[in-house]
Amino acid sequence: MSRDLDRLNRKIKASLQKDLGQTVKQLAIKLKVNRTFLAGYLRALEDQGYVRSKAIGPARVYFNESSKVEGDN
């Protein structure tokens, strides 16, 4: 299982580096994973400092950890 999560982490990071600011739905489609699972997983990664997010309208948009999110100081 750990290998699968490591692979998923790499795919998330690569996707967010390539296309900044993606929603859970966009990422789930690209990565071919369940949207509900991915939403929880991204929250956990954000809590650990691996990704960042920002609410934009009704969506939560995710960025890689090094991205500058508009509104940050």
mmCIF file of the N, C-alpha and C atoms, coordinates in Angstrom:
data_MODEL
# 
_entry.id   MODEL 
# 
loop_
_atom_site.group_PDB 
_atom_site.id 
_atom_site.type_symbol 
_atom_site.label_atom_id 
_atom_site.label_alt_id 
_atom_site.label_comp_id 
_atom_site.label_asym_id 
_atom_site.label_entity_id 
_atom_site.label_seq_id 
_atom_site.pdbx_PDB_ins_code 
_atom_site.Cartn_x 
_atom_site.Cartn_y 
_atom_site.Cartn_z 
_atom_site.occupancy 
_atom_site.B_iso_or_equiv 
_atom_site.pdbx_formal_charge 
_atom_site.auth_seq_id 
_atom_site.auth_comp_id 
_atom_site.auth_asym_id 
_atom_site.auth_atom_id 
_atom_site.pdbx_PDB_model_num 
ATOM 1   N N  . MET A 1 1  ? 0.828   -1.207 0.000   1.00 0.00 ? 1  MET A N  1 
ATOM 2   C CA . MET A 1 1  ? 0.000   0.000  0.000   1.00 0.00 ? 1  MET A CA 1 
ATOM 3   C C  . MET A 1 1  ? 0.863   1.259  0.000   1.00 0.00 ? 1  MET A C  1 
ATOM 4   N N  . SER A 1 2  ? 1.961   1.217  0.732   1.00 0.00 ? 2  SER A N  1 
ATOM 5   C CA . SER A 1 2  ? 2.827   2.374  0.824   1.00 0.00 ? 2  SER A CA 1 
ATOM 6   C C  . SER A 1 2  ? 3.383   2.773  -0.545  1.00 0.00 ? 2  SER A C  1 
ATOM 7   N N  . ARG A 1 3  ? 3.717   1.768  -1.370  1.00 0.00 ? 3  ARG A N  1 
ATOM 8   C CA . ARG A 1 3  ? 4.204   2.076  -2.721  1.00 0.00 ? 3  ARG A CA 1 
ATOM 9   C C  . ARG A 1 3  ? 3.146   2.798  -3.532  1.00 0.00 ? 3  ARG A C  1 
ATOM 10  N N  . ASP A 1 4  ? 1.891   2.362  -3.372  1.00 0.00 ? 4  ASP A N  1 
ATOM 11  C CA . ASP A 1 4  ? 0.799   3.014  -4.098  1.00 0.00 ? 4  ASP A CA 1 
ATOM 12  C C  . ASP A 1 4  ? 0.649   4.474  -3.670  1.00 0.00 ? 4  ASP A C  1 
ATOM 13  N N  . LEU A 1 5  ? 0.759   4.727  -2.371  1.00 0.00 ? 5  LEU A N  1 
ATOM 14  C CA . LEU A 1 5  ? 0.641   6.109  -1.889  1.00 0.00 ? 5  LEU A CA 1 
ATOM 15  C C  . LEU A 1 5  ? 1.841   6.948  -2.311  1.00 0.00 ? 5  LEU A C  1 
ATOM 16  N N  . ASP A 1 6  ? 3.032   6.337  -2.313  1.00 0.00 ? 6  ASP A N  1 
ATOM 17  C CA . ASP A 1 6  ? 4.213   7.057  -2.797  1.00 0.00 ? 6  ASP A CA 1 
ATOM 18  C C  . ASP A 1 6  ? 4.033   7.436  -4.257  1.00 0.00 ? 6  ASP A C  1 
ATOM 19  N N  . ARG A 1 7  ? 3.518   6.515  -5.042  1.00 0.00 ? 7  ARG A N  1 
ATOM 20  C CA . ARG A 1 7  ? 3.276   6.770  -6.464  1.00 0.00 ? 7  ARG A CA 1 
ATOM 21  C C  . ARG A 1 7  ? 2.231   7.875  -6.625  1.00 0.00 ? 7  ARG A C  1 
ATOM 22  N N  . LEU A 1 8  ? 1.165   7.808  -5.818  1.00 0.00 ? 8  LEU A N  1 
ATOM 23  C CA . LEU A 1 8  ? 0.128   8.841  -5.875  1.00 0.00 ? 8  LEU A CA 1 
ATOM 24  C C  . LEU A 1 8  ? 0.704   10.197 -5.493  1.00 0.00 ? 8  LEU A C  1 
ATOM 25  N N  . ASN A 1 9  ? 1.537   10.240 -4.455  1.00 0.00 ? 9  ASN A N  1 
ATOM 26  C CA . ASN A 1 9  ? 2.172   11.503 -4.055  1.00 0.00 ? 9  ASN A CA 1 
ATOM 27  C C  . ASN A 1 9  ? 2.979   12.096 -5.203  1.00 0.00 ? 9  ASN A C  1 
ATOM 28  N N  . ARG A 1 10 ? 3.765   11.261 -5.882  1.00 0.00 ? 10 ARG A N  1 
ATOM 29  C CA . ARG A 1 10 ? 4.568   11.742 -7.011  1.00 0.00 ? 10 ARG A CA 1 
ATOM 30  C C  . ARG A 1 10 ? 3.681   12.258 -8.132  1.00 0.00 ? 10 ARG A C  1 
ATOM 31  N N  . LYS A 1 11 ? 2.589   11.557 -8.413  1.00 0.00 ? 11 LYS A N  1 
ATOM 32  C CA . LYS A 1 11 ? 1.684   11.980 -9.479  1.00 0.00 ? 11 LYS A CA 1 
ATOM 33  C C  . LYS A 1 11 ? 1.001   13.302 -9.135  1.00 0.00 ? 11 LYS A C  1 
ATOM 34  N N  . ILE A 1 12 ? 0.589   13.453 -7.881  1.00 0.00 ? 12 ILE A N  1 
ATOM 35  C CA . ILE A 1 12 ? -0.041  14.708 -7.439  1.00 0.00 ? 12 ILE A CA 1 
ATOM 36  C C  . ILE A 1 12 ? 0.947   15.853 -7.590  1.00 0.00 ? 12 ILE A C  1 
ATOM 37  N N  . LYS A 1 13 ? 2.162   15.652 -7.088  1.00 0.00 ? 13 LYS A N  1 
ATOM 38  C CA . LYS A 1 13 ? 3.176   16.697 -7.153  1.00 0.00 ? 13 LYS A CA 1 
ATOM 39  C C  . LYS A 1 13 ? 3.482   17.078 -8.602  1.00 0.00 ? 13 LYS A C  1 
ATOM 40  N N  . ALA A 1 14 ? 3.651   16.083 -9.467  1.00 0.00 ? 14 ALA A N  1 
ATOM 41  C CA . ALA A 1 14 ? 3.944   16.355 -10.879 1.00 0.00 ? 14 ALA A CA 1 
ATOM 42  C C  . ALA A 1 14 ? 2.796   17.096 -11.550 1.00 0.00 ? 14 ALA A C  1 
ATOM 43  N N  . SER A 1 15 ? 1.569   16.690 -11.251 1.00 0.00 ? 15 SER A N  1 
ATOM 44  C CA . SER A 1 15 ? 0.406   17.329 -11.857 1.00 0.00 ? 15 SER A CA 1 
ATOM 45  C C  . SER A 1 15 ? 0.283   18.780 -11.411 1.00 0.00 ? 15 SER A C  1 
ATOM 46  N N  . LEU A 1 16 ? 0.529   19.033 -10.118 1.00 0.00 ? 16 LEU A N  1 
ATOM 47  C CA . LEU A 1 16 ? 0.424   20.401 -9.606  1.00 0.00 ? 16 LEU A CA 1 
ATOM 48  C C  . LEU A 1 16 ? 1.571   21.281 -10.078 1.00 0.00 ? 16 LEU A C  1 
ATOM 49  N N  . GLN A 1 17 ? 2.729   20.694 -10.368 1.00 0.00 ? 17 GLN A N  1 
ATOM 50  C CA . GLN A 1 17 ? 3.835   21.485 -10.908 1.00 0.00 ? 17 GLN A CA 1 
ATOM 51  C C  . GLN A 1 17 ? 3.569   21.850 -12.362 1.00 0.00 ? 17 GLN A C  1 
ATOM 52  N N  . LYS A 1 18 ? 2.953   20.925 -13.082 1.00 0.00 ? 18 LYS A N  1 
ATOM 53  C CA . LYS A 1 18 ? 2.678   21.159 -14.500 1.00 0.00 ? 18 LYS A CA 1 
ATOM 54  C C  . LYS A 1 18 ? 1.547   22.168 -14.690 1.00 0.00 ? 18 LYS A C  1 
ATOM 55  N N  . ASP A 1 19 ? 0.451   21.976 -13.963 1.00 0.00 ? 19 ASP A N  1 
ATOM 56  C CA . ASP A 1 19 ? -0.731  22.841 -14.074 1.00 0.00 ? 19 ASP A CA 1 
ATOM 57  C C  . ASP A 1 19 ? -1.071  23.383 -12.693 1.00 0.00 ? 19 ASP A C  1 
ATOM 58  N N  . LEU A 1 20 ? -0.685  24.606 -12.433 1.00 0.00 ? 20 LEU A N  1 
ATOM 59  C CA . LEU A 1 20 ? -0.926  25.200 -11.124 1.00 0.00 ? 20 LEU A CA 1 
ATOM 60  C C  . LEU A 1 20 ? -2.406  25.426 -10.879 1.00 0.00 ? 20 LEU A C  1 
ATOM 61  N N  . GLY A 1 21 ? -2.838  25.214 -9.655  1.00 0.00 ? 21 GLY A N  1 
ATOM 62  C CA . GLY A 1 21 ? -4.198  25.520 -9.260  1.00 0.00 ? 21 GLY A CA 1 
ATOM 63  C C  . GLY A 1 21 ? -5.237  24.595 -9.847  1.00 0.00 ? 21 GLY A C  1 
ATOM 64  N N  . GLN A 1 22 ? -5.333  23.386 -9.320  1.00 0.00 ? 22 GLN A N  1 
ATOM 65  C CA . GLN A 1 22 ? -6.304  22.414 -9.816  1.00 0.00 ? 22 GLN A CA 1 
ATOM 66  C C  . GLN A 1 22 ? -7.288  22.034 -8.714  1.00 0.00 ? 22 GLN A C  1 
ATOM 67  N N  . THR A 1 23 ? -8.517  21.797 -9.112  1.00 0.00 ? 23 THR A N  1 
ATOM 68  C CA . THR A 1 23 ? -9.533  21.359 -8.161  1.00 0.00 ? 23 THR A CA 1 
ATOM 69  C C  . THR A 1 23 ? -9.396  19.863 -7.925  1.00 0.00 ? 23 THR A C  1 
ATOM 70  N N  . VAL A 1 24 ? -10.074 19.385 -6.888  1.00 0.00 ? 24 VAL A N  1 
ATOM 71  C CA . VAL A 1 24 ? -10.091 17.952 -6.588  1.00 0.00 ? 24 VAL A CA 1 
ATOM 72  C C  . VAL A 1 24 ? -10.639 17.189 -7.792  1.00 0.00 ? 24 VAL A C  1 
ATOM 73  N N  . LYS A 1 25 ? -11.699 17.708 -8.389  1.00 0.00 ? 25 LYS A N  1 
ATOM 74  C CA . LYS A 1 25 ? -12.301 17.030 -9.538  1.00 0.00 ? 25 LYS A CA 1 
ATOM 75  C C  . LYS A 1 25 ? -11.308 16.905 -10.687 1.00 0.00 ? 25 LYS A C  1 
ATOM 76  N N  . GLN A 1 26 ? -10.609 17.979 -10.999 1.00 0.00 ? 26 GLN A N  1 
ATOM 77  C CA . GLN A 1 26 ? -9.629  17.947 -12.079 1.00 0.00 ? 26 GLN A CA 1 
ATOM 78  C C  . GLN A 1 26 ? -8.521  16.933 -11.795 1.00 0.00 ? 26 GLN A C  1 
ATOM 79  N N  . LEU A 1 27 ? -8.013  16.967 -10.570 1.00 0.00 ? 27 LEU A N  1 
ATOM 80  C CA . LEU A 1 27 ? -6.951  16.029 -10.196 1.00 0.00 ? 27 LEU A CA 1 
ATOM 81  C C  . LEU A 1 27 ? -7.445  14.590 -10.226 1.00 0.00 ? 27 LEU A C  1 
ATOM 82  N N  . ALA A 1 28 ? -8.641  14.352 -9.706  1.00 0.00 ? 28 ALA A N  1 
ATOM 83  C CA . ALA A 1 28 ? -9.192  12.995 -9.667  1.00 0.00 ? 28 ALA A CA 1 
ATOM 84  C C  . ALA A 1 28 ? -9.331  12.423 -11.073 1.00 0.00 ? 28 ALA A C  1 
ATOM 85  N N  . ILE A 1 29 ? -9.769  13.236 -12.005 1.00 0.00 ? 29 ILE A N  1 
ATOM 86  C CA . ILE A 1 29 ? -9.909  12.782 -13.390 1.00 0.00 ? 29 ILE A CA 1 
ATOM 87  C C  . ILE A 1 29 ? -8.531  12.450 -13.974 1.00 0.00 ? 29 ILE A C  1 
ATOM 88  N N  . LYS A 1 30 ? -7.567  13.348 -13.788 1.00 0.00 ? 30 LYS A N  1 
ATOM 89  C CA . LYS A 1 30 ? -6.221  13.127 -14.332 1.00 0.00 ? 30 LYS A CA 1 
ATOM 90  C C  . LYS A 1 30 ? -5.556  11.900 -13.727 1.00 0.00 ? 30 LYS A C  1 
ATOM 91  N N  . LEU A 1 31 ? -5.719  11.739 -12.400 1.00 0.00 ? 31 LEU A N  1 
ATOM 92  C CA . LEU A 1 31 ? -5.031  10.657 -11.693 1.00 0.00 ? 31 LEU A CA 1 
ATOM 93  C C  . LEU A 1 31 ? -5.829  9.357  -11.666 1.00 0.00 ? 31 LEU A C  1 
ATOM 94  N N  . LYS A 1 32 ? -7.076  9.435  -12.137 1.00 0.00 ? 32 LYS A N  1 
ATOM 95  C CA . LYS A 1 32 ? -7.958  8.265  -12.175 1.00 0.00 ? 32 LYS A CA 1 
ATOM 96  C C  . LYS A 1 32 ? -8.140  7.641  -10.790 1.00 0.00 ? 32 LYS A C  1 
ATOM 97  N N  . VAL A 1 33 ? -8.482  8.510  -9.817  1.00 0.00 ? 33 VAL A N  1 
ATOM 98  C CA . VAL A 1 33 ? -8.772  8.065  -8.457  1.00 0.00 ? 33 VAL A CA 1 
ATOM 99  C C  . VAL A 1 33 ? -10.122 8.618  -8.027  1.00 0.00 ? 33 VAL A C  1 
ATOM 100 N N  . ASN A 1 34 ? -10.684 8.021  -7.004  1.00 0.00 ? 34 ASN A N  1 
ATOM 101 C CA . ASN A 1 34 ? -11.964 8.436  -6.454  1.00 0.00 ? 34 ASN A CA 1 
ATOM 102 C C  . ASN A 1 34 ? -11.858 9.851  -5.896  1.00 0.00 ? 34 ASN A C  1 
ATOM 103 N N  . ARG A 1 35 ? -12.807 10.703 -6.255  1.00 0.00 ? 35 ARG A N  1 
ATOM 104 C CA . ARG A 1 35 ? -12.783 12.110 -5.849  1.00 0.00 ? 35 ARG A CA 1 
ATOM 105 C C  . ARG A 1 35 ? -12.886 12.281 -4.333  1.00 0.00 ? 35 ARG A C  1 
ATOM 106 N N  . THR A 1 36 ? -13.737 11.494 -3.688  1.00 0.00 ? 36 THR A N  1 
ATOM 107 C CA . THR A 1 36 ? -13.900 11.599 -2.236  1.00 0.00 ? 36 THR A CA 1 
ATOM 108 C C  . THR A 1 36 ? -12.614 11.198 -1.522  1.00 0.00 ? 36 THR A C  1 
ATOM 109 N N  . PHE A 1 37 ? -12.004 10.098 -1.968  1.00 0.00 ? 37 PHE A N  1 
ATOM 110 C CA . PHE A 1 37 ? -10.721 9.667  -1.396  1.00 0.00 ? 37 PHE A CA 1 
ATOM 111 C C  . PHE A 1 37 ? -9.676  10.756 -1.582  1.00 0.00 ? 37 PHE A C  1 
ATOM 112 N N  . LEU A 1 38 ? -9.590  11.298 -2.787  1.00 0.00 ? 38 LEU A N  1 
ATOM 113 C CA . LEU A 1 38 ? -8.573  12.296 -3.089  1.00 0.00 ? 38 LEU A CA 1 
ATOM 114 C C  . LEU A 1 38 ? -8.763  13.567 -2.268  1.00 0.00 ? 38 LEU A C  1 
ATOM 115 N N  . ALA A 1 39 ? -9.993  13.979 -2.053  1.00 0.00 ? 39 ALA A N  1 
ATOM 116 C CA . ALA A 1 39 ? -10.256 15.185 -1.247  1.00 0.00 ? 39 ALA A CA 1 
ATOM 117 C C  . ALA A 1 39 ? -9.697  15.014 0.166   1.00 0.00 ? 39 ALA A C  1 
ATOM 118 N N  . GLY A 1 40 ? -9.956  13.882 0.768   1.00 0.00 ? 40 GLY A N  1 
ATOM 119 C CA . GLY A 1 40 ? -9.428  13.616 2.109   1.00 0.00 ? 40 GLY A CA 1 
ATOM 120 C C  . GLY A 1 40 ? -7.917  13.503 2.109   1.00 0.00 ? 40 GLY A C  1 
ATOM 121 N N  . TYR A 1 41 ? -7.384  12.865 1.096   1.00 0.00 ? 41 TYR A N  1 
ATOM 122 C CA . TYR A 1 41 ? -5.942  12.682 0.985   1.00 0.00 ? 41 TYR A CA 1 
ATOM 123 C C  . TYR A 1 41 ? -5.239  14.031 0.813   1.00 0.00 ? 41 TYR A C  1 
ATOM 124 N N  . LEU A 1 42 ? -5.815  14.902 -0.012  1.00 0.00 ? 42 LEU A N  1 
ATOM 125 C CA . LEU A 1 42 ? -5.231  16.233 -0.209  1.00 0.00 ? 42 LEU A CA 1 
ATOM 126 C C  . LEU A 1 42 ? -5.294  17.062 1.072   1.00 0.00 ? 42 LEU A C  1 
ATOM 127 N N  . ARG A 1 43 ? -6.373  16.923 1.842   1.00 0.00 ? 43 ARG A N  1 
ATOM 128 C CA . ARG A 1 43 ? -6.447  17.635 3.135   1.00 0.00 ? 43 ARG A CA 1 
ATOM 129 C C  . ARG A 1 43 ? -5.329  17.170 4.055   1.00 0.00 ? 43 ARG A C  1 
ATOM 130 N N  . ALA A 1 44 ? -5.078  15.860 4.075   1.00 0.00 ? 44 ALA A N  1 
ATOM 131 C CA . ALA A 1 44 ? -3.998  15.323 4.907   1.00 0.00 ? 44 ALA A CA 1 
ATOM 132 C C  . ALA A 1 44 ? -2.640  15.841 4.423   1.00 0.00 ? 44 ALA A C  1 
ATOM 133 N N  . LEU A 1 45 ? -2.427  15.868 3.110   1.00 0.00 ? 45 LEU A N  1 
ATOM 134 C CA . LEU A 1 45 ? -1.170  16.392 2.573   1.00 0.00 ? 45 LEU A CA 1 
ATOM 135 C C  . LEU A 1 45 ? -1.001  17.871 2.901   1.00 0.00 ? 45 LEU A C  1 
ATOM 136 N N  . GLU A 1 46 ? -2.110  18.605 2.880   1.00 0.00 ? 46 GLU A N  1 
ATOM 137 C CA . GLU A 1 46 ? -2.040  20.027 3.224   1.00 0.00 ? 46 GLU A CA 1 
ATOM 138 C C  . GLU A 1 46 ? -1.690  20.202 4.698   1.00 0.00 ? 46 GLU A C  1 
ATOM 139 N N  . ASP A 1 47 ? -2.288  19.399 5.566   1.00 0.00 ? 47 ASP A N  1 
ATOM 140 C CA . ASP A 1 47 ? -1.977  19.460 6.997   1.00 0.00 ? 47 ASP A CA 1 
ATOM 141 C C  . ASP A 1 47 ? -0.494  19.192 7.255   1.00 0.00 ? 47 ASP A C  1 
ATOM 142 N N  . GLN A 1 48 ? 0.114   18.361 6.407   1.00 0.00 ? 48 GLN A N  1 
ATOM 143 C CA . GLN A 1 48 ? 1.529   18.020 6.542   1.00 0.00 ? 48 GLN A CA 1 
ATOM 144 C C  . GLN A 1 48 ? 2.445   18.996 5.808   1.00 0.00 ? 48 GLN A C  1 
ATOM 145 N N  . GLY A 1 49 ? 1.865   19.956 5.088   1.00 0.00 ? 49 GLY A N  1 
ATOM 146 C CA . GLY A 1 49 ? 2.644   20.976 4.411   1.00 0.00 ? 49 GLY A CA 1 
ATOM 147 C C  . GLY A 1 49 ? 3.130   20.605 3.020   1.00 0.00 ? 49 GLY A C  1 
ATOM 148 N N  . TYR A 1 50 ? 2.602   19.533 2.440   1.00 0.00 ? 50 TYR A N  1 
ATOM 149 C CA . TYR A 1 50 ? 3.046   19.097 1.118   1.00 0.00 ? 50 TYR A CA 1 
ATOM 150 C C  . TYR A 1 50 ? 2.326   19.804 -0.028  1.00 0.00 ? 50 TYR A C  1 
ATOM 151 N N  . VAL A 1 51 ? 1.105   20.246 0.202   1.00 0.00 ? 51 VAL A N  1 
ATOM 152 C CA . VAL A 1 51 ? 0.348   21.002 -0.791  1.00 0.00 ? 51 VAL A CA 1 
ATOM 153 C C  . VAL A 1 51 ? -0.323  22.172 -0.089  1.00 0.00 ? 51 VAL A C  1 
ATOM 154 N N  . ARG A 1 52 ? -0.807  23.111 -0.877  1.00 0.00 ? 52 ARG A N  1 
ATOM 155 C CA . ARG A 1 52 ? -1.538  24.267 -0.342  1.00 0.00 ? 52 ARG A CA 1 
ATOM 156 C C  . ARG A 1 52 ? -2.850  24.359 -1.079  1.00 0.00 ? 52 ARG A C  1 
ATOM 157 N N  . SER A 1 53 ? -3.815  25.004 -0.464  1.00 0.00 ? 53 SER A N  1 
ATOM 158 C CA . SER A 1 53 ? -5.090  25.179 -1.144  1.00 0.00 ? 53 SER A CA 1 
ATOM 159 C C  . SER A 1 53 ? -5.671  26.546 -0.830  1.00 0.00 ? 53 SER A C  1 
ATOM 160 N N  . LYS A 1 54 ? -6.643  26.890 -1.666  1.00 0.00 ? 54 LYS A N  1 
ATOM 161 C CA . LYS A 1 54 ? -7.357  28.149 -1.481  1.00 0.00 ? 54 LYS A CA 1 
ATOM 162 C C  . LYS A 1 54 ? -8.772  27.947 -2.005  1.00 0.00 ? 54 LYS A C  1 
ATOM 163 N N  . ALA A 1 55 ? -9.744  28.448 -1.256  1.00 0.00 ? 55 ALA A N  1 
ATOM 164 C CA . ALA A 1 55 ? -11.126 28.382 -1.717  1.00 0.00 ? 55 ALA A CA 1 
ATOM 165 C C  . ALA A 1 55 ? -11.325 29.478 -2.757  1.00 0.00 ? 55 ALA A C  1 
ATOM 166 N N  . ILE A 1 56 ? -11.806 29.074 -3.917  1.00 0.00 ? 56 ILE A N  1 
ATOM 167 C CA . ILE A 1 56 ? -12.130 30.020 -4.989  1.00 0.00 ? 56 ILE A CA 1 
ATOM 168 C C  . ILE A 1 56 ? -13.559 29.711 -5.401  1.00 0.00 ? 56 ILE A C  1 
ATOM 169 N N  . GLY A 1 57 ? -14.463 30.569 -4.979  1.00 0.00 ? 57 GLY A N  1 
ATOM 170 C CA . GLY A 1 57 ? -15.883 30.293 -5.182  1.00 0.00 ? 57 GLY A CA 1 
ATOM 171 C C  . GLY A 1 57 ? -16.233 29.032 -4.408  1.00 0.00 ? 57 GLY A C  1 
ATOM 172 N N  . PRO A 1 58 ? -17.005 28.148 -5.004  1.00 0.00 ? 58 PRO A N  1 
ATOM 173 C CA . PRO A 1 58 ? -17.401 26.926 -4.291  1.00 0.00 ? 58 PRO A CA 1 
ATOM 174 C C  . PRO A 1 58 ? -16.318 25.837 -4.318  1.00 0.00 ? 58 PRO A C  1 
ATOM 175 N N  . ALA A 1 59 ? -15.248 26.050 -5.068  1.00 0.00 ? 59 ALA A N  1 
ATOM 176 C CA . ALA A 1 59 ? -14.215 25.015 -5.223  1.00 0.00 ? 59 ALA A CA 1 
ATOM 177 C C  . ALA A 1 59 ? -13.011 25.294 -4.334  1.00 0.00 ? 59 ALA A C  1 
ATOM 178 N N  . ARG A 1 60 ? -12.331 24.238 -3.961  1.00 0.00 ? 60 ARG A N  1 
ATOM 179 C CA . ARG A 1 60 ? -11.050 24.340 -3.281  1.00 0.00 ? 60 ARG A CA 1 
ATOM 180 C C  . ARG A 1 60 ? -10.004 23.991 -4.329  1.00 0.00 ? 60 ARG A C  1 
ATOM 181 N N  . VAL A 1 61 ? -9.062  24.908 -4.538  1.00 0.00 ? 61 VAL A N  1 
ATOM 182 C CA . VAL A 1 61 ? -8.043  24.752 -5.563  1.00 0.00 ? 61 VAL A CA 1 
ATOM 183 C C  . VAL A 1 61 ? -6.719  24.436 -4.879  1.00 0.00 ? 61 VAL A C  1 
ATOM 184 N N  . TYR A 1 62 ? -6.024  23.422 -5.395  1.00 0.00 ? 62 TYR A N  1 
ATOM 185 C CA . TYR A 1 62 ? -4.770  22.961 -4.792  1.00 0.00 ? 62 TYR A CA 1 
ATOM 186 C C  . TYR A 1 62 ? -3.573  23.381 -5.617  1.00 0.00 ? 62 TYR A C  1 
ATOM 187 N N  . PHE A 1 63 ? -2.473  23.654 -4.899  1.00 0.00 ? 63 PHE A N  1 
ATOM 188 C CA . PHE A 1 63 ? -1.209  24.087 -5.475  1.00 0.00 ? 63 PHE A CA 1 
ATOM 189 C C  . PHE A 1 63 ? -0.096  23.258 -4.848  1.00 0.00 ? 63 PHE A C  1 
ATOM 190 N N  . ASN A 1 64 ? 1.058   23.183 -5.513  1.00 0.00 ? 64 ASN A N  1 
ATOM 191 C CA . ASN A 1 64 ? 2.168   22.500 -4.861  1.00 0.00 ? 64 ASN A CA 1 
ATOM 192 C C  . ASN A 1 64 ? 2.672   23.365 -3.718  1.00 0.00 ? 64 ASN A C  1 
ATOM 193 N N  . GLU A 1 65 ? 3.455   22.782 -2.828  1.00 0.00 ? 65 GLU A N  1 
ATOM 194 C CA . GLU A 1 65 ? 3.865   23.460 -1.601  1.00 0.00 ? 65 GLU A CA 1 
ATOM 195 C C  . GLU A 1 65 ? 4.679   24.719 -1.852  1.00 0.00 ? 65 GLU A C  1 
ATOM 196 N N  . SER A 1 66 ? 5.344   24.821 -2.985  1.00 0.00 ? 66 SER A N  1 
ATOM 197 C CA . SER A 1 66 ? 6.188   25.985 -3.239  1.00 0.00 ? 66 SER A CA 1 
ATOM 198 C C  . SER A 1 66 ? 5.485   27.085 -4.019  1.00 0.00 ? 66 SER A C  1 
ATOM 199 N N  . SER A 1 67 ? 4.222   26.850 -4.409  1.00 0.00 ? 67 SER A N  1 
ATOM 200 C CA . SER A 1 67 ? 3.489   27.863 -5.169  1.00 0.00 ? 67 SER A CA 1 
ATOM 201 C C  . SER A 1 67 ? 3.085   29.024 -4.290  1.00 0.00 ? 67 SER A C  1 
ATOM 202 N N  . LYS A 1 68 ? 3.181   30.200 -4.829  1.00 0.00 ? 68 LYS A N  1 
ATOM 203 C CA . LYS A 1 68 ? 2.699   31.384 -4.138  1.00 0.00 ? 68 LYS A CA 1 
ATOM 204 C C  . LYS A 1 68 ? 1.208   31.511 -4.449  1.00 0.00 ? 68 LYS A C  1 
ATOM 205 N N  . VAL A 1 69 ? 0.379   31.453 -3.414  1.00 0.00 ? 69 VAL A N  1 
ATOM 206 C CA . VAL A 1 69 ? -1.063  31.562 -3.593  1.00 0.00 ? 69 VAL A CA 1 
ATOM 207 C C  . VAL A 1 69 ? -1.449  33.016 -3.412  1.00 0.00 ? 69 VAL A C  1 
ATOM 208 N N  . GLU A 1 70 ? -2.205  33.572 -4.379  1.00 0.00 ? 70 GLU A N  1 
ATOM 209 C CA . GLU A 1 70 ? -2.624  34.968 -4.303  1.00 0.00 ? 70 GLU A CA 1 
ATOM 210 C C  . GLU A 1 70 ? -3.312  35.221 -2.974  1.00 0.00 ? 70 GLU A C  1 
ATOM 211 N N  . GLY A 1 71 ? -2.922  36.288 -2.310  1.00 0.00 ? 71 GLY A N  1 
ATOM 212 C CA . GLY A 1 71 ? -3.488  36.616 -1.008  1.00 0.00 ? 71 GLY A CA 1 
ATOM 213 C C  . GLY A 1 71 ? -2.555  36.226 0.118   1.00 0.00 ? 71 GLY A C  1 
ATOM 214 N N  . ASP A 1 72 ? -1.487  35.451 -0.180  1.00 0.00 ? 72 ASP A N  1 
ATOM 215 C CA . ASP A 1 72 ? -0.485  35.128 0.830   1.00 0.00 ? 72 ASP A CA 1 
ATOM 216 C C  . ASP A 1 72 ? 0.380   36.354 1.081   1.00 0.00 ? 72 ASP A C  1 
ATOM 217 N N  . ASN A 1 73 ? 0.919   36.428 2.252   1.00 0.00 ? 73 ASN A N  1 
ATOM 218 C CA . ASN A 1 73 ? 1.828   37.532 2.581   1.00 0.00 ? 73 ASN A CA 1 
ATOM 219 C C  . ASN A 1 73 ? 3.241   37.166 2.245   1.00 0.00 ? 73 ASN A C  1 
# 
